[in-house]
């Protein structure tokens, strides 16, 4: 029976460290600030934005949110992003996805100043993860690494299989595992005989968006299983990409859904925002 890796065990220590560093910055007149932009009335997005604002307040960050109507034009959104880029007191800019269909999401991502891109979606930041010389890492992959570190899971020399190749999770997570000297295989919808690959993984990370896709026969005995999926099952309940109940019997460690990697993402967003404020401290010489 696997040990369950829970966010509620990992996150408090990280948040305490962020809070203490924020107090130090405040004593020097620097208040970390996150600006969140949301376009439209997507319920899930509004919940995410509210959670981010509440966490900012609990850590002593400043924050503001720009809740724009669905009809907001691409030009208007780009103008707002540019205003935030030029605001010296704004450390992090987050444009909540999804955006309305008439707005080119990649164009908006590209418009955010890479030094304030705390989601780390800008091509420049993604490229810096590839070279290992980075300030920001996409929040979900960084949350995975923090979780593995907390539970003292050895990465060096291990076979890591990443199921999913998105720019926001799969690719950067694979790069971070490679940086820690794992042997990494990336799988996707075109991979032949997926079971043969996943069953050799010492560390299996799943981020494909298919409920209970990874079954126990696809998992090696004693593997560490990290489930990034967030889906709805036939009863409408939240579940991951992994058949949790059965895989838990074979794995050594496993993340639950909900309560595993997902909530770590917001914590990592706060960590990136603090990092941006620390860079502001360095550049201003305060």
Secondary structure, DSSP 8 states (H G I E B T S, - for coil): --EEE-HHHHHHHHHHHHHHHHHHHHHTT---EEEEEEES--HHHHHHHHHHHHHHHHHT-EEEEEEE-TT--HHHHHHHHHHHHH-TT--EEEE-S---TTS-HHHHHHHS-GGG-TT--SHHHHHHHHHT--S---HHHHHHHHHHHHTT---TT-EEEEE---TTTHHHHHHHHHHTT-EEEEE-TT-SSHHHHHTT-SEEEE-S--TT-B-GGGS-TT-EEEE---EE-TTS-EE-SB-HHHHTTT-SEEE-TTTSHHHHHHHHHHHHHHHHHHHHHHHHT-
